[in-house]
Structures are given as C-alpha cells and as structure tokens.
Amino acid sequence: MVRTTNRRTQTSRPWPECQREGNMGTVVHTCRSRIVREEGPTRKAIIEGFPGEVRYGVHGGIKKFYGIEPREEHAATLDHMVTAIAA
C-alpha cells in the first residue's frame, strides 16, 4: 500500500484517502517507458504506446568532458530535456 505523510500534521494516511480529501490533483497521464543501455554511454528508450525507440548518447563537448569516444554520437539526455522545455 502506498502511504503519504501530511507535513503539517505529521500523520500518515493511505494514498486513496489523501486523494479523496483533495490534497492531490487528478492523474491525467502516466508515462511508461524503459531505458536499455547498449554500449558505453549509448542508451535507448522504449516508450509505451509509440513505435520505435529514442536513442541517447554523447557528442561534442559532453564526450570531451567525459573523455570518451563513442562508436556513434547521439543527442544527450540534456539535449532532449532542453528541447522539450523550449517547445
């Protein structure tokens, strides 16, 4: 059972009770994905409900900073995060 703690009263209540009291918003989406490490810094993300995969790795200054030379360069996780926030 998932439990949550109310910081003001320091009481612990089961998750559904907390949600009924209006302390939490309604969940509108749950992302289901998994990350698979391939070789070195290269990883792929499989996101449920979407075909294919998203590949992550290192390039440019990032590979220089870590002192590695990947077999193939890919956008870093940071590149995807910055792009998503800027959208």
C-alpha positions in Angstrom: 0.0 0.0 0.0 1.3 3.5 -0.8 1.2 5.9 2.1 1.7 9.6 2.2 2.6 11.9 5.1 1.0 15.3 5.7 3.8 17.6 6.7 1.6 19.9 8.7 0.1 17.3 11.0 2.8 14.6 10.6 0.0 12.0 10.1 0.3 9.1 7.7 -2.7 8.1 5.6 -3.3 5.6 2.8 -3.0 7.1 -0.7 -6.7 6.8 -1.7 -7.8 8.7 1.4 -5.4 11.5 0.7 -6.6 11.8 -2.9 -10.2 11.9 -1.8 -9.5 14.8 0.5 -8.3 16.9 -2.4 -4.7 17.1 -1.4 -3.6 15.7 -4.8 -4.7 16.6 -8.3 -6.2 14.1 -10.7 -3.6 12.0 -12.6 -4.0 12.7 -16.3 -1.1 10.6 -17.7 1.4 8.1 -16.5 4.5 7.6 -18.7 5.5 4.0 -19.1 9.0 3.6 -20.5 12.2 1.7 -20.1 15.8 2.6 -20.7 18.2 0.0 -22.1 22.0 0.5 -22.0 23.5 -0.6 -25.3 27.3 0.1 -25.3 29.2 2.7 -23.3 27.1 5.8 -23.0 24.6 4.8 -25.6 21.1 4.1 -24.4 17.7 3.6 -26.0 14.3 4.5 -24.5 11.3 2.4 -25.4 8.1 4.5 -24.7 4.9 2.5 -24.4 2.3 3.5 -27.0 4.9 4.8 -29.5 6.6 2.8 -32.2 10.4 2.7 -32.4 12.9 3.9 -29.8 14.6 7.1 -28.7 18.4 6.9 -28.7 20.6 8.8 -26.2 24.3 9.2 -26.0 27.0 11.8 -26.0 28.5 14.2 -28.5 30.7 17.3 -28.8 31.7 18.9 -25.5 30.0 16.2 -23.5 32.2 13.4 -24.9 35.2 15.7 -24.4 34.3 16.4 -20.8 33.9 12.7 -20.0 36.9 11.8 -22.1 35.1 9.1 -24.1 34.8 8.4 -27.8 31.5 6.6 -28.6 31.2 4.4 -31.6 28.3 6.6 -32.7 27.3 10.1 -31.5 23.7 10.7 -30.3 21.9 13.6 -28.7 22.4 13.6 -24.9 19.6 13.4 -22.4 20.2 17.1 -21.7 19.5 17.9 -25.4 16.1 16.3 -25.2 15.2 18.0 -21.9 16.2 21.5 -23.1 14.3 21.0 -26.4 11.2 19.8 -24.6 11.2 22.7 -22.2 11.7 25.2 -25.1 8.8 23.8 -27.1 
